Amino acid sequence: MDQGSKGCHGGRQPRGSYGKSARRLIQVCRPFLGPIRRRCVVSVFVALAGLVIGNAAASTKEAAGAAPSVEYWRKKTDTDLAAFAAALRDNYIYAAYPDPEEWNRQFGQTLATVEAGLPLVQDEAGYQAVLQHLAATLQDSHVGIRFAQTPAQLSNWPGFLARFDGTSYRVASSRRSGISEGAEISSCDGRAMSWWVSKIARLEVGLPDTLEVSRNAVALRLFVDRGSPLRPRPVHCVIDNRSVRLDWTAAPLKELGPLVRSWEGSSKPEVSTRLVGSNGAWVRLGYFYPASAQQAKDFYAAIEAAPTLRDKRFIILDVRGNGGGPYNWFMAYLRGLYGEDYADHHATARLHVRGVYRLSPAYIELARAMKKVSMAYEEPADPPYEINELADAEIEGEAILAGKPLHRSTPLTLPERGPAPANPVTANVYVLTDYGCGSACIAFVDELKLFPGVRHIGLSTFVDSRSGTPIEVKLPSGQATVMVAAMTRDGRIRGDNVPQIPTVRFDGDIRDDEEVERWVLQHALFDE
């Protein structure tokens, strides 16, 4: 869902997209989005994807009941790690652009660090930990690894999870007597929480540990033990100023998985419009990529209703859990709400992007395959963004035939900045986000913050880098698939791994719709 990613319809200006496998993954927990179409925005959410409770890949030997040897797992890890590294060298956009020599120098050092963990591998958990470590070191949410899932490997927990509340770490989803929900966790095994954050972020999360979304992701991993040999699991923690010995037991996987995903920002996709409070409107925009005819119908209904909201006292644009999609859908909504002239005058952030694509064989194969796929549901047009699509498709095709390594899309022409049209919306407009707002959802916030008077409330968004369009490569073992970004977006105004931060922060349970609505109506509308 990473904004501006191109799919595979020739050399169009990047939009990013989902293909069939990506659509399936979005519906599950959005860990990775791979084969993509250019007409959609790709967001991989690799950083939050490393924690798939009970995730494991079982070999035929295991299925037969014989436990593979340590030598078996180390050899498998070594082979798949080498293949992962080769996939990066052959397909990753930054291995070829803008400075391949410097990238290769740094990658050599990175790989040596990861390979130092090979002697620690003794089982499947070690295999997964080492490969996940390589993905995490790149700090790119469009590079990641997905393991085959079986019930072979169990997870353990101490009866509760942890989450980050913006300033401290708190107990969440507690099932242990005497450990209260919301209790503060200040240290574990004599180490400050900052030590655990740095360690887990570097090995598993793959995003800077200074980010709020990273700290929340680390917190969710801290008390889920999947047997990684690369980091210890805590024995004692100081919780509400008292030392607590952790009693690790088998985790209730069916319960724990949805809990973790909900704290990460995953929610049921919904688009709807309803009236709230005193002459207000609440617009739920839970996706920018319809996965069914009904979802497309619901989104068009929201677009049609948007003009009727202009004279309300306030409008809440709720994009919690929105993992992204094509820019076209959110631009259609903005044009419906603000009118075409006003929306196109202010919404220009995406027009700064110029896609650069690595024309590797894997990318070309993906492009050719996806050219045969038509959009399942009629997608709104975005004329300023699509103006060069046909010409770019031809240019990219010529570049592929000539054996060129890269293709740069044609820069878009920014509209002339004359006087702004009159704003037809008299309502105060708020955009409500959480950690699940990623990729094109962040791009939506990028655009909205260019509109005078729009206020951002809730929690920090997710983050992404300028890369996108991940190709998929299955590793030799057949037990894992890696995603490698094949393009980057030169000119994007927002930097790599930079979130959008709300001006009014919500400190409660962002998953609780009723609590969030009470907060908005009683506090957020008046706190600025």
DRENZA-830976 format. One record per residue (C-alpha): residue number from 1; residue in one letter; x, y, z. Coordinates in nm, 2 decimals, m for minus. Each point is the difference from the previous one (the first is absolute). Last residue first. Layout:
N
PT  nr rest     px     py     pz
PT NUM    a      X      Y      Z
...
! end
This chain:
528
PT  nr rest     px     py     pz
PT 528    e  m0.70   2.32   1.99
PT 527    d  m0.17  m0.22   0.27
PT 526    f  m0.36   0.07  m0.08
PT 525    l  m0.10  m0.25  m0.27
PT 524    a   0.24  m0.25   0.15
PT 523    h  m0.16   0.01   0.35
PT 522    q  m0.37  m0.09   0.03
PT 521    l  m0.10  m0.10  m0.35
PT 520    v   0.34  m0.16  m0.09
PT 519    w   0.04  m0.17   0.33
PT 518    r  m0.35  m0.14   0.00
PT 517    e   0.06  m0.13  m0.36
PT 516    v   0.33  m0.17   0.10
PT 515    e  m0.16  m0.17   0.30
PT 514    e  m0.29  m0.13  m0.21
PT 513    d   0.24  m0.12  m0.27
PT 512    d   0.23  m0.19   0.23
PT 511    r   0.31  m0.09  m0.20
PT 510    i   0.17   0.33   0.09
PT 509    d   0.01  m0.10   0.36
PT 508    g   0.07   0.32   0.19
PT 507    d   0.27   0.27  m0.04
PT 506    f  m0.13   0.18  m0.32
PT 505    r   0.24   0.27  m0.12
PT 504    v  m0.09   0.34  m0.13
PT 503    t   0.24   0.14  m0.26
PT 502    p   0.03  m0.34  m0.16
PT 501    i   0.34  m0.12  m0.14
PT 500    q   0.04  m0.11  m0.36
PT 499    p   0.27  m0.26  m0.01
PT 498    v   0.35   0.02  m0.14
PT 497    n   0.16  m0.33  m0.10
PT 496    d   0.16   0.15  m0.31
PT 495    g  m0.07   0.37  m0.05
PT 494    r  m0.32   0.17  m0.09
PT 493    i   0.04   0.22  m0.31
PT 492    r   0.02  m0.28  m0.26
PT 491    g   0.24   0.12  m0.27
PT 490    d   0.14  m0.34  m0.10
PT 489    r  m0.24  m0.29   0.06
PT 488    t   0.18  m0.33   0.01
PT 487    m  m0.05  m0.32  m0.19
PT 486    a   0.07  m0.38   0.02
PT 485    a  m0.06  m0.06   0.37
PT 484    v   0.08  m0.35   0.10
PT 483    m  m0.25  m0.25   0.16
PT 482    v   0.13  m0.33   0.13
PT 481    t  m0.18  m0.33   0.00
PT 480    a   0.07  m0.27   0.26
PT 479    q  m0.03  m0.37   0.05
PT 478    g   0.06  m0.11  m0.36
PT 477    s   0.36  m0.09   0.11
PT 476    p   0.14   0.18  m0.30
PT 475    l  m0.15   0.34   0.08
PT 474    k  m0.31   0.12  m0.19
PT 473    v   0.06   0.35  m0.15
PT 472    e  m0.27   0.26   0.00
PT 471    i   0.02   0.34  m0.17
PT 470    p  m0.06   0.31   0.22
PT 469    t  m0.14   0.31  m0.17
PT 468    g   0.12   0.26   0.24
PT 467    s   0.29   0.21   0.12
PT 466    r  m0.04   0.35   0.15
PT 465    s  m0.01  m0.14   0.35
PT 464    d  m0.31  m0.07   0.21
PT 463    v  m0.14   0.11   0.33
PT 462    f  m0.31  m0.09   0.21
PT 461    t  m0.22   0.29   0.11
PT 460    s   0.04   0.17   0.34
PT 459    l  m0.31  m0.01   0.22
PT 458    g  m0.33   0.19   0.02
PT 457    i  m0.05   0.35  m0.15
PT 456    h   0.11   0.19  m0.31
PT 455    r  m0.17   0.33  m0.07
PT 454    v  m0.10   0.14  m0.34
PT 453    g  m0.01   0.38   0.00
PT 452    p   0.16   0.07  m0.34
PT 451    f   0.04  m0.30  m0.22
PT 450    l   0.37  m0.11  m0.03
PT 449    k  m0.04  m0.22   0.30
PT 448    l  m0.26  m0.19  m0.19
PT 447    e   0.25  m0.10  m0.27
PT 446    d   0.26  m0.15   0.24
PT 445    v  m0.29  m0.16   0.19
PT 444    f  m0.11  m0.18  m0.32
PT 443    a   0.36  m0.10  m0.06
PT 442    i   0.01  m0.15   0.35
PT 441    c  m0.31  m0.21  m0.11
PT 440    a   0.18  m0.08  m0.32
PT 439    s   0.27  m0.17   0.20
PT 438    g  m0.13  m0.07   0.35
PT 437    c  m0.26   0.09   0.25
PT 436    g   0.01  m0.29   0.24
PT 435    y   0.19   0.19   0.26
PT 434    d  m0.30   0.22   0.05
PT 433    t  m0.17   0.29  m0.18
PT 432    l  m0.29   0.25   0.03
PT 431    v  m0.02   0.28  m0.26
PT 430    y  m0.19   0.30   0.11
PT 429    v  m0.20   0.25  m0.21
PT 428    n  m0.17   0.31   0.15
PT 427    a  m0.31   0.05  m0.22
PT 426    t  m0.03   0.29  m0.24
PT 425    v   0.10  m0.21  m0.31
PT 424    p  m0.04   0.19  m0.33
PT 423    n   0.35   0.14   0.03
PT 422    a   0.02   0.29  m0.25
PT 421    p   0.26  m0.07  m0.27
PT 420    a   0.36   0.06   0.09
PT 419    p   0.18   0.28  m0.18
PT 418    g   0.24  m0.12  m0.27
PT 417    r   0.25  m0.28   0.06
PT 416    e   0.03  m0.15  m0.34
PT 415    p  m0.05  m0.37   0.02
PT 414    l   0.31  m0.22   0.05
PT 413    t   0.11  m0.18  m0.31
PT 412    l   0.09  m0.36   0.05
PT 411    p   0.34  m0.13  m0.06
PT 410    t   0.02  m0.28  m0.26
PT 409    s   0.08  m0.34   0.16
PT 408    r   0.36  m0.11   0.04
PT 407    h   0.09  m0.35  m0.13
PT 406    l   0.30  m0.19   0.11
PT 405    p   0.22  m0.29  m0.10
PT 404    k  m0.02   0.05  m0.38
PT 403    g  m0.03  m0.31  m0.21
PT 402    a  m0.11   0.18  m0.31
PT 401    l  m0.33  m0.19   0.00
PT 400    i  m0.06   0.09   0.36
PT 399    a   0.07   0.37  m0.07
PT 398    e  m0.24  m0.01  m0.29
PT 397    g  m0.28  m0.14   0.22
PT 396    e   0.08   0.26   0.26
PT 395    i  m0.04   0.28  m0.26
PT 394    e  m0.33  m0.14  m0.13
PT 393    a  m0.15  m0.03   0.35
PT 392    d   0.13   0.35   0.08
PT 391    a  m0.19   0.15  m0.30
PT 390    l  m0.32  m0.17   0.10
PT 389    e   0.03   0.10   0.37
PT 388    n   0.10   0.37  m0.05
PT 387    i  m0.32   0.17   0.11
PT 386    e  m0.09  m0.24   0.27
PT 385    y   0.07   0.20   0.30
PT 384    p  m0.17   0.32  m0.10
PT 383    p  m0.29  m0.20  m0.14
PT 382    d  m0.08  m0.21   0.31
PT 381    a  m0.28  m0.23  m0.13
PT 380    p  m0.23  m0.20   0.22
PT 379    e   0.05  m0.38  m0.01
PT 378    e  m0.26  m0.23  m0.14
PT 377    y   0.03  m0.33   0.18
PT 376    a   0.20  m0.31  m0.08
PT 375    m   0.27   0.20  m0.18
PT 374    s   0.14  m0.19  m0.28
PT 373    v   0.28  m0.26   0.03
PT 372    k   0.19  m0.09  m0.32
PT 371    k   0.25   0.29   0.06
PT 370    m   0.06  m0.17   0.33
PT 369    a   0.19  m0.29  m0.15
PT 368    r   0.22   0.22  m0.22
PT 367    a   0.09   0.22   0.29
PT 366    l   0.08  m0.28   0.24
PT 365    e   0.23  m0.16  m0.26
PT 364    i   0.17   0.33  m0.06
PT 363    y   0.05   0.04   0.37
PT 362    a   0.15  m0.34   0.04
PT 361    p   0.22   0.05  m0.31
PT 360    s   0.13   0.33   0.16
PT 359    l  m0.12   0.33  m0.14
PT 358    r   0.07   0.21   0.31
PT 357    y  m0.26   0.27   0.00
PT 356    v   0.04   0.37   0.08
PT 355    g  m0.33   0.18   0.08
PT 354    r  m0.03   0.38   0.00
PT 353    v  m0.20   0.13   0.29
PT 352    h  m0.08   0.37   0.03
PT 351    l  m0.36  m0.05  m0.11
PT 350    r  m0.08  m0.20   0.31
PT 349    a   0.02   0.31   0.22
PT 348    t  m0.23   0.21  m0.23
PT 347    a  m0.34  m0.01   0.18
PT 346    h  m0.06   0.38   0.04
PT 345    h  m0.11   0.12  m0.34
PT 344    d  m0.14  m0.34  m0.11
PT 343    a  m0.23  m0.01   0.30
PT 342    y  m0.13   0.36  m0.05
PT 341    d  m0.07  m0.05  m0.37
PT 340    e  m0.15  m0.34   0.03
PT 339    g  m0.24   0.07   0.28
PT 338    y   0.08  m0.02   0.37
PT 337    l  m0.18  m0.31   0.11
PT 336    g  m0.04  m0.19  m0.33
PT 335    r   0.35   0.11  m0.11
PT 334    l   0.14  m0.13   0.32
PT 333    y  m0.18  m0.33  m0.04
PT 332    a   0.12  m0.04  m0.35
PT 331    m   0.35   0.08   0.12
PT 330    f  m0.03  m0.27   0.26
PT 329    w  m0.10  m0.26  m0.25
PT 328    n   0.24   0.09  m0.27
PT 327    y   0.30  m0.02   0.23
PT 326    p  m0.02  m0.37  m0.04
PT 325    g   0.01  m0.21   0.31
PT 324    g   0.09   0.06   0.37
PT 323    g   0.02  m0.19   0.32
PT 322    n  m0.30   0.18   0.16
PT 321    g  m0.01  m0.12   0.36
PT 320    r  m0.12   0.34   0.13
PT 319    v  m0.10   0.22  m0.29
PT 318    d  m0.28   0.20   0.18
PT 317    l  m0.08   0.32  m0.19
PT 316    i  m0.19   0.19   0.27
PT 315    i  m0.21   0.29  m0.13
PT 314    f  m0.11   0.30   0.20
PT 313    r  m0.28   0.26   0.02
PT 312    k  m0.16  m0.13  m0.31
PT 311    d  m0.02   0.22  m0.31
PT 310    r   0.22  m0.22  m0.23
PT 309    l  m0.16  m0.33   0.10
PT 308    t  m0.24  m0.03  m0.29
PT 307    p   0.30   0.02  m0.25
PT 306    a   0.14  m0.33   0.15
PT 305    a  m0.31  m0.22  m0.05
PT 304    e   0.09  m0.10  m0.35
PT 303    i   0.36  m0.08   0.10
PT 302    a  m0.13  m0.21   0.29
PT 301    a  m0.23  m0.19  m0.23
PT 300    y   0.29  m0.06  m0.24
PT 299    f   0.19  m0.15   0.29
PT 298    d  m0.29  m0.22   0.10
PT 297    k  m0.04  m0.13  m0.36
PT 296    a   0.37  m0.08  m0.02
PT 295    q  m0.03  m0.19   0.33
PT 294    q  m0.30  m0.19  m0.13
PT 293    a   0.17  m0.10  m0.32
PT 292    s   0.28  m0.14   0.20
PT 291    a   0.36   0.07   0.11
PT 290    p  m0.03   0.38  m0.03
PT 289    y   0.34   0.16   0.03
PT 288    f   0.01   0.33   0.19
PT 287    y  m0.11  m0.15   0.33
PT 286    g  m0.15   0.09   0.33
PT 285    l  m0.15   0.33  m0.10
PT 284    r  m0.26   0.06   0.28
PT 283    v  m0.17   0.33  m0.03
PT 282    w  m0.14   0.15   0.32
PT 281    a  m0.22   0.30  m0.06
PT 280    g  m0.09   0.29   0.24
PT 279    n  m0.31   0.21   0.07
PT 278    s   0.02  m0.04   0.38
PT 277    g   0.13  m0.35   0.06
PT 276    v   0.01  m0.25  m0.28
PT 275    l  m0.14  m0.05  m0.36
PT 274    r   0.11  m0.31  m0.19
PT 273    t   0.22  m0.08  m0.30
PT 272    s   0.15  m0.34  m0.08
PT 271    v   0.30  m0.18  m0.13
PT 270    e   0.11  m0.31   0.19
PT 269    p   0.29  m0.24   0.02
PT 268    k   0.01  m0.19   0.33
PT 267    s   0.30   0.11   0.20
PT 266    s   0.38  m0.04   0.02
PT 265    g   0.17   0.27   0.19
PT 264    e   0.29  m0.17   0.16
PT 263    w  m0.20  m0.05   0.32
PT 262    s  m0.26  m0.18  m0.21
PT 261    r   0.26  m0.22  m0.16
PT 260    v   0.13  m0.11   0.34
PT 259    l  m0.35  m0.08   0.13
PT 258    p  m0.09  m0.19  m0.31
PT 257    g   0.30  m0.22   0.04
PT 256    l  m0.04  m0.05   0.37
PT 255    e  m0.34  m0.16   0.01
PT 254    k   0.05  m0.27  m0.26
PT 253    l   0.36  m0.04   0.13
PT 252    p  m0.08  m0.06   0.37
PT 251    a   0.37   0.03   0.10
PT 250    a   0.18  m0.29   0.16
PT 249    t   0.13   0.10   0.34
PT 248    w   0.27   0.24   0.13
PT 247    d  m0.04   0.10   0.37
PT 246    l   0.17   0.33   0.02
PT 245    r   0.14   0.10   0.34
PT 244    v  m0.13   0.34   0.11
PT 243    s   0.20   0.26   0.18
PT 242    r  m0.21   0.29   0.12
PT 241    n   0.00   0.36  m0.11
PT 240    d  m0.32  m0.02  m0.21
PT 239    i   0.16  m0.29  m0.19
PT 238    v   0.37  m0.06   0.04
PT 237    c   0.08  m0.30  m0.22
PT 236    h   0.16  m0.34   0.08
PT 235    v   0.09  m0.28  m0.24
PT 234    p   0.01   0.19  m0.34
PT 233    r   0.06  m0.19  m0.32
PT 232    p   0.35   0.01  m0.13
PT 231    r   0.09   0.11  m0.35
PT 230    l   0.16  m0.16  m0.31
PT 229    p  m0.10  m0.36   0.08
PT 228    s  m0.36   0.07  m0.09
PT 227    g  m0.24  m0.24   0.16
PT 226    r  m0.33   0.16  m0.09
PT 225    d  m0.05   0.17   0.33
PT 224    v  m0.28   0.26   0.00
PT 223    f   0.05   0.24   0.29
PT 222    l   0.23   0.25  m0.17
PT 221    r  m0.16  m0.03  m0.34
PT 220    l  m0.29   0.23   0.07
PT 219    a   0.22   0.25   0.17
PT 218    v   0.24   0.00  m0.30
PT 217    a  m0.29   0.08  m0.24
PT 216    n  m0.11   0.29   0.23
PT 215    r   0.35   0.13   0.01
PT 214    s   0.02  m0.02  m0.38
PT 213    v  m0.32   0.19  m0.04
PT 212    e   0.12   0.27   0.23
PT 211    l   0.32   0.04  m0.20
PT 210    t   0.34   0.04   0.17
PT 209    d   0.07  m0.37  m0.05
PT 208    p   0.06   0.05  m0.37
PT 207    l  m0.19  m0.27  m0.20
PT 206    g   0.08  m0.36  m0.08
PT 205    v  m0.22  m0.16   0.27
PT 204    e   0.19  m0.32   0.06
PT 203    l   0.37   0.02   0.08
PT 202    r   0.07   0.37   0.03
PT 201    a  m0.34   0.09   0.15
PT 200    i   0.03  m0.29   0.25
PT 199    k   0.34   0.12   0.13
PT 198    s  m0.07   0.37   0.00
PT 197    v  m0.34  m0.04   0.17
PT 196    w   0.14  m0.24   0.26
PT 195    w   0.28   0.24   0.10
PT 194    s  m0.24   0.29   0.01
PT 193    m  m0.22  m0.20   0.24
PT 192    a   0.28   0.04   0.26
PT 191    r   0.19  m0.32   0.08
PT 190    g   0.00  m0.16   0.35
PT 189    d  m0.17  m0.31  m0.13
PT 188    c  m0.29   0.20  m0.13
PT 187    s  m0.07   0.37   0.05
PT 186    s  m0.28   0.26   0.05
PT 185    i  m0.32  m0.19  m0.08
PT 184    e  m0.29   0.22   0.09
PT 183    a  m0.33  m0.16   0.09
PT 182    g  m0.27   0.07  m0.27
PT 181    e  m0.19  m0.33   0.05
PT 180    s   0.09  m0.13   0.34
PT 179    i   0.23  m0.29   0.08
PT 178    g  m0.13  m0.16   0.32
PT 177    s  m0.17  m0.29  m0.18
PT 176    r   0.14  m0.06  m0.35
PT 175    r  m0.22   0.04  m0.31
PT 174    s   0.13   0.34  m0.09
PT 173    s  m0.09   0.15  m0.34
PT 172    a   0.24   0.28   0.05
PT 171    v   0.26   0.10   0.26
PT 170    r   0.15   0.34  m0.06
PT 169    y   0.32   0.14  m0.14
PT 168    s   0.06   0.37   0.03
PT 167    t  m0.02   0.34  m0.18
PT 166    g  m0.21  m0.05  m0.31
PT 165    d  m0.22  m0.28   0.14
PT 164    f   0.23  m0.29  m0.10
PT 163    r  m0.16  m0.35   0.03
PT 162    a   0.07  m0.31   0.20
PT 161    l  m0.15  m0.35   0.00
PT 160    f  m0.12  m0.22   0.28
PT 159    g  m0.01  m0.36   0.12
PT 158    p   0.37  m0.06   0.01
PT 157    w   0.02  m0.10  m0.37
PT 156    n   0.11  m0.30  m0.20
PT 155    s  m0.01  m0.07  m0.37
PT 154    l  m0.03  m0.33  m0.17
PT 153    q   0.17  m0.13  m0.32
PT 152    a  m0.16  m0.28  m0.20
PT 151    p  m0.35   0.16  m0.04
PT 150    t   0.08   0.09  m0.36
PT 149    q   0.07   0.32  m0.19
PT 148    a   0.24   0.05  m0.28
PT 147    f   0.23   0.29   0.08
PT 146    r  m0.02   0.35  m0.14
PT 145    i   0.31   0.22  m0.04
PT 144    g   0.04   0.37  m0.04
PT 143    v   0.10   0.29  m0.21
PT 142    h  m0.25   0.27  m0.07
PT 141    s  m0.01   0.12   0.36
PT 140    d   0.37   0.09  m0.03
PT 139    q   0.22   0.01   0.31
PT 138    l   0.26  m0.21  m0.19
PT 137    t   0.11  m0.18   0.32
PT 136    a  m0.35  m0.14   0.06
PT 135    a   0.00  m0.22  m0.31
PT 134    l   0.34  m0.15   0.10
PT 133    h  m0.12  m0.06   0.35
PT 132    q  m0.31  m0.18  m0.12
PT 131    l   0.22  m0.25  m0.17
PT 130    v   0.20  m0.06   0.32
PT 129    a  m0.32  m0.02   0.22
PT 128    q  m0.18  m0.24  m0.24
PT 127    y   0.28  m0.26   0.00
PT 126    g   0.05   0.04   0.37
PT 125    a  m0.37  m0.08   0.06
PT 124    e   0.03  m0.29  m0.23
PT 123    d   0.27  m0.17   0.20
PT 122    q   0.35   0.03   0.12
PT 121    v   0.13   0.33  m0.14
PT 120    l   0.25   0.17   0.22
PT 119    p   0.29  m0.07  m0.23
PT 118    l  m0.18   0.19  m0.28
PT 117    g  m0.03   0.33   0.21
PT 116    a   0.33   0.14  m0.13
PT 115    e  m0.16  m0.02  m0.35
PT 114    v  m0.21   0.30   0.09
PT 113    t   0.30   0.22   0.08
PT 112    a   0.18  m0.12  m0.32
PT 111    l  m0.31   0.09  m0.20
PT 110    t  m0.01   0.35   0.13
PT 109    q   0.37   0.06  m0.07
PT 108    g  m0.04  m0.12  m0.36
PT 107    f  m0.31   0.20  m0.03
PT 106    q   0.19   0.32   0.08
PT 105    r   0.25  m0.05  m0.27
PT 104    n  m0.27  m0.12  m0.25
PT 103    w  m0.20   0.31   0.07
PT 102    e   0.30   0.23  m0.05
PT 101    e   0.08  m0.15  m0.33
PT 100    p  m0.36   0.00  m0.11
PT  99    d  m0.05   0.37   0.05
PT  98    p  m0.34   0.13  m0.13
PT  97    y  m0.11  m0.27  m0.09
PT  96    a   0.11  m0.36  m0.07
PT  95    a   0.00  m0.16   0.34
PT  94    y  m0.24   0.26   0.11
PT  93    i  m0.27  m0.13  m0.24
PT  92    y   0.02  m0.35   0.15
PT  91    n  m0.02  m0.27  m0.27
PT  90    d   0.32  m0.18  m0.06
PT  89    r   0.20   0.09   0.31
PT  88    l  m0.31  m0.04   0.22
PT  87    a  m0.09  m0.34  m0.15
PT  86    a   0.37  m0.11   0.04
PT  85    a  m0.02   0.09   0.37
PT  84    f  m0.32  m0.20   0.05
PT  83    a   0.16  m0.29  m0.19
PT  82    a   0.30   0.01   0.23
PT  81    l  m0.23   0.01   0.31
PT  80    d  m0.20  m0.29  m0.14
PT  79    t   0.31  m0.22  m0.04
PT  78    d   0.15   0.09   0.34
PT  77    t  m0.33  m0.05   0.18
PT  76    k  m0.05  m0.34  m0.16
PT  75    k   0.35  m0.11   0.09
PT  74    r  m0.05   0.12   0.36
PT  73    w  m0.34  m0.17   0.02
PT  72    y   0.13  m0.34  m0.12
PT  71    e   0.31   0.02   0.21
PT  70    v  m0.21   0.05   0.31
PT  69    s  m0.19  m0.32  m0.09
PT  68    p  m0.35  m0.03  m0.13
PT  67    a  m0.26  m0.14   0.24
PT  66    a  m0.16  m0.31  m0.14
PT  65    g  m0.38   0.00   0.02
PT  64    a  m0.10  m0.05  m0.36
PT  63    a  m0.10   0.36  m0.02
PT  62    e   0.35   0.09   0.11
PT  61    k   0.16  m0.19  m0.28
PT  60    t  m0.24   0.16  m0.25
PT  59    s   0.13   0.33   0.13
PT  58    a  m0.21   0.23   0.22
PT  57    a   0.00   0.37  m0.04
PT  56    a  m0.11   0.21   0.30
PT  55    n  m0.22   0.28   0.12
PT  54    g  m0.15  m0.06   0.34
PT  53    i  m0.07   0.37   0.03
PT  52    v   0.10   0.20  m0.30
PT  51    l   0.23   0.27   0.14
PT  50    g   0.23   0.11  m0.28
PT  49    a  m0.28   0.18  m0.18
PT  48    l   0.02   0.33   0.19
PT  47    a   0.32   0.11  m0.17
PT  46    v  m0.10  m0.16  m0.33
PT  45    f  m0.30   0.22  m0.03
PT  44    v   0.01  m0.06  m0.37
PT  43    s  m0.18   0.29  m0.14
PT  42    v  m0.06   0.01  m0.37
PT  41    v  m0.21   0.27  m0.17
PT  40    c  m0.22  m0.10  m0.29
PT  39    r  m0.01   0.06  m0.37
PT  38    r   0.34  m0.15  m0.05
PT  37    r  m0.12  m0.34   0.09
PT  36    i   0.16  m0.20   0.27
PT  35    p   0.14  m0.34   0.07
PT  34    g   0.08   0.04   0.36
PT  33    l  m0.15   0.16   0.29
PT  32    f   0.15  m0.10   0.32
PT  31    p  m0.13  m0.03   0.36
PT  30    r  m0.35   0.13  m0.06
PT  29    c  m0.17  m0.20   0.27
PT  28    v  m0.23  m0.25  m0.18
PT  27    q  m0.20   0.21  m0.25
PT  26    i   0.31   0.19  m0.10
PT  25    l   0.17  m0.33  m0.06
PT  24    r  m0.26  m0.12  m0.24
PT  23    r   0.00   0.32  m0.19
PT  22    a   0.38  m0.01  m0.03
PT  21    s  m0.02  m0.35  m0.14
PT  20    k  m0.25   0.11  m0.27
PT  19    g   0.18   0.32  m0.09
PT  18    y   0.03   0.31   0.19
PT  17    s   0.12   0.33  m0.12
PT  16    g   0.24   0.30  m0.01
PT  15    r  m0.08   0.32  m0.17
PT  14    p   0.32   0.07  m0.19
PT  13    q  m0.01   0.21  m0.32
PT  12    r  m0.05  m0.25  m0.27
PT  11    g   0.28  m0.20  m0.16
PT  10    g  m0.18  m0.31  m0.11
PT   9    h  m0.30  m0.14   0.19
PT   8    c   0.18  m0.18   0.27
PT   7    g  m0.06   0.15   0.34
PT   6    k   0.15   0.33   0.08
PT   5    s   0.05   0.11   0.36
PT   4    g  m0.10   0.35   0.06
PT   3    q  m0.12  m0.06   0.35
PT   2    d   0.09  m0.32   0.16
PT   1    m  m0.29  m0.22   0.02
! end
